[in-house]
């Protein structure tokens, strides 16, 4: 359950807190992963919760947090707003214009980072993506920006961005330029139309919200062996992932990314190595 933030007296030295911010947030499995990590690492006094928070509410919420707060995970719709509350921003978060991680510094200020990028690189590399791949990105929001940065690190030959609004794609052009990504725009596909902008790609990354691409799932001309990464994990499998898997594509789920980016956050929040196996086991148990 999402919780409210209340101002409180100074905590005991052993109490440390973290949370995931977003709206909606009740579905988030981040507390399962992080709390399992705290237990496995012997971090007594650490806890991780969910907080319902819209983008416009984020600055005031963060300003109210006491010294016991070590870090925040930020999901939609607050990834761009998270940058504004940080005194320091990592190069990758600055390049993509979005942060999914806020880390409390010793002086009380906040550091913004984007572990979605490193997480995407990890899961896509494990799926077999190599330099020179062609990448198609569905959507043009904050997660799409992270996908552009991941494509840059993977040295993609081309990135095709497919979105409903041409203006949203245009807003990604400066991000692609900073990252050195060869980006091209493509219109949102019409089921049954030819040629499909989702055809003939090595990697398809869907960053759109739940249900936004369901109508297209059965009309995509899948190529066996394509790596299909759907950032959604609830519900799973999505119609897009199910259709791709039936066609012989290699599937990467939002759960894979959720774990990978959480491990990066855990280490920044706590300063200790993440107990990866325990965190992965807890996530698998939560979904079983």
N, C-alpha and C positions, 0 to 999 in steps of 0.2 A: 504494500500500500504506500502511496506517496505521502510524504509528511510535510508539515509546515516548518518554517524556520523561525525560531524565536531567539531573541537576544537573551544571553545567559551570563551568569557570573563566570569568572575565570575557571576553567576546568582543572581537574587534577592533572598532573604532569603526564600520567600514563594514558589519558583519554585522547584518542585521535579519531577524527571523523572524515569521511569522504562520501560523495553521493553522485548520482547521475541526475542531470537536469534535462527536462524536455516536456513536451506536451503534444500528444498524450504520453504517459510514462509508465502506466500500471503494468504494461506487458514486458517491461525491460528485465532481462536476465542478468544484467550487470551485477546486481547485488549478490547473486548466487556465485558468480565467478570470483569477485573480489573477496567476499567473506570467506570462501573456501581457501583462498590464498593466504589470508591473514591467519586462519587456523593452522594451516600447514606450515607456515613460516614461524609460528609461535609468537605472533604479534598480538599479545593480550592487550585489551583496551581499545583495539581498532574496530571500527564498524563502518559499514557502507550501506546507504539507503537510497531511495528514490525521492525526488522532489519534483512535483508538477510545476513547471515554469515556462511561460511563454517568452519569446525573445525580448519583448518590451519590458518584461518584469525582471530580466536577468541582472542588470546593473544594480538595482536596489537590493535585490536578494543577496548578491555577492557582498555588497557593502555592509550588510548586517551580520555576516558570519563572524563568529568569534575565533580566537587564536587556536582552538582545538581542531579547526578545519585544515586538513593537509592537502586536499585536492578535490577537483570536480571533473567528472566526465560530462561532456555536453553533447546532446543529440539534437535532432530537429525539434524546433526551428531556431535554435539559439547559437549555431556555430559561427555565424558572422558577428553576432552581438558579443560573443565571448572575447573577441579581439579587443573590443573597446575598453574592457575592464582591466586589461593586462598592462603592466609597466614595461614588460619585455615580451617580445614575440619571436618565436623561432623562425629561421629563414623559410622553412617549408610552409609554416602557417601563414606567414606574410605573403608568400608567393601565391598561394591558393586563395587567400582572403577568407579563410575559415579555420576555426580551431575546435577540436573536440576534447581538449585537455587544458585544464587550468591547475597549475601547481603553486601552492603557497610557499613563498620564499621566507627566509629567516627574518627579514625586515617587515613582514606582513604584506608585501606586495604580491602580485600574481604574475606568473609566467605562462604564456599561452603556447601550446604546441598542437601538432596534428598527427596523432598516431594512426589515424586511418590510412595515411599514405604508406607508412612502413608496413602496416598490417596487410594492405592490399598487395604490396610487392611480395611479401612473404607467401601469402596464400596462392597468388598467381604463379609464382616461381615453382612452388610445390606442385602445382597442376601442370607444369611443363611449359609455361610460357617463356620464350626466349627472345633475345634481341632480334629486331627486324620484323616482329609480328605486326599485323594490322589489327587495330583495336576499334570497336564501335561502342560508344557510350550512349545509353538511353537516359535522357534527362539532362538538366543543365543547372542543378542546384549545388548546395555545398558538397555533397558526396561526389557529384560529377567533377568538381574541382579537384578533389583528392584523387579521383581516377585519372585525371590529366597528369597530375604529378607522379602517380605510380607509373603511368605509361612512359613518362620522360625517363624515370629511373630504369625502366625496362628497355629503354632505347627502341621504342616502337617506331616502325617505318611510317605509319600514318594513324591518326586518330579521327574517326568520323563521329560527330556529335549529332544525335537525333533527338529533337524536342518539339513540343507543340508550338512554342512561341519563338519565332526567329529572333526576337529581341533578347530572349534569355540566352540563346546561343551566341549572339553578338557580344554579350557581356563576358563570355568566356574567352573571347579572342585575345584580350590583353594578358589574361592568365597564361594562355598557351604560348604567347610570345615570350613572356618572362621565363617560362619553363623550357623554351626551345622545342615545343611540340608542334609537329606539322599537322595542324587541325583543319578539317573541312566540315562544313555544315550540311545537314541533310534534313528534309522535311519529315514530319511524323508520318509513318506509313499508313496506308489505307488497306485494310484486309482484302487480300485477293488481287491487289494491284501489282503491276510489274513495271520496272524491276523493284524489288524491295530493298530499302536502304539497310536492312538487317542481314542481307545475304552476303556471301563471299567475304567473310571476316575470320580472322584467327581467334579473336577474343571478343566476346560480347559482355559488356558490363551494364547491368540494369541498376540505376540509382533512383528510380521513380518510386513513389509511395505505393502502398498496398492497393491492388486492384487496378492501377493505372494502365497496366499493359496486358491485362488478362485477355482482352478481346483480340489481341494479336497472336496469342500463344500458338494456336493451331494453324496459323497462316504463314509462319516464318519458314522459309526454305532452308532448313538446317543442313549444315554440312558436317558429316560425322567427323569427330575429332576436334571440332571447335570447342574452346573453353568458354563455358557460360557461367558467369558469376552474377548471381542475383543478391543484392545487398539486404533484401528482406529475409527475416527468419521466422516471422510469425504472421500467417500460418506457413508451414512448410510441409511438403514442397509447394512452391507457387505453381500456377498453371504454366508459366513460362519455363521454369526449371523442369517440370514433369515432361513437357513436350520435348524439350531439348534432350533430356536423358533418354527418352524413348527413341530418339533419332540417332543415338550413339555419341552424343556430345559429352565432354568431361564437365562435371558440375562442381562449382564452388558455391557454398551457401553463405548467407549472412551470418550464420553461426560461426563459420570458420573465421570470418573477419572480426566478429565480436570478440572471440577469444584472443586473436592475434593483437588487436589494438588494445585490449584490456591488459595484456601482459606488459606492454609498453607503459601504460598508465600506472599500473601497480608499482613498477620499479621506480618511476619518477615520484610517486606519492610517498613511498616507504623508504627508498634508498637501499633496498635489499633485493637480491635476485628473486624473480618470481618462481614459485613452485609450479611450473607449467603442467606437470602431469596431474596434480591435485586439482588445479583449476579446470583442466579439460574434463576430468572425471566428473566434477560437480556439474558442469554444463551438460554433459551427456546424460547424467542422471535426471536432471531437471526436465529434459526433453523426452525421456523415455516413458 
